[in-house]
């Protein structure tokens, strides 16, 4: 059974996926944290260059791949 995106408040049991964009190279990096480490979310309206641009928590494993037309595809495993 797929759990999808978690909308409750118990994020400690979820996997965090944080998206960072390297402004110098244009590379998109996905940081995956599932070991209970602290996650620092930027304040709304004050995102610095080295902070997450987007993020999500999920009970399911997510796999990312680029499509032929350059879109990022997310699959729930």
N, C-alpha and C positions, 0 to 999 in steps of 0.2 A: 504494500500500500504506500502510495506517495504521500508525503506530509506537506510538501509545498512550502511556501513562505510562512514563517511562524509569526503570529500576531500577538502572542501573549507577552508576559513580562519576564519569564525565566530564560534569559539568553545564555546562562552559564552552560547549558547542555546543548547549545547550538554551535554550528561552525560559522565563523565570520569570514566573509569575502569582501575585501576592500580593494578598490580600484584607484590606482595612482597613475598619473600621466607625467612622463618625463618631458618637461617643456623643451629641453635642449635637443632631444632625439625624436620626440613624438611617440616613443614606445609606451604602450599600455601595459602596466604590471598589475597582476592580481595577487594580493597577499592573502593567504589562507591561514587562519588562526583557529585551532581547535584544541588547544592544550590548557585553556583556562587563563591564558595571558591577558593582561589588561589591554583594552582597545581604546585608543584616543580618537574620538570623533571631533572634527573641526566645528567651530561655532558657525551657525548659519550666517551667511553674508560676509564671512571673514576667512575664506579658505586660502591658505598659503600654498605656494608652488609644490611643496613636498608633502602635502596632506592628502587624505583620501578625497577624491572627487565624487565618488558614489560608494555605497556599501550595502550589504544585505546579510542577514543571518538565515540559515536554513538547517533543518534536521536532515535533509537529503544531501547527498554528495552532488555537487554541480560540476559539469564539464563544459569548458568554453572552447569554441573554435570559430574561425573566421569563415564566412561563406564566400562563394566566388565573386559576389558583388560588394565585398568589403564590410558586410554587417557582422556583428558579433552574435553568435548563436549560443544560447545557454540550454544545456540538456540536464534534466533531473535524472539521476541514476538511482 
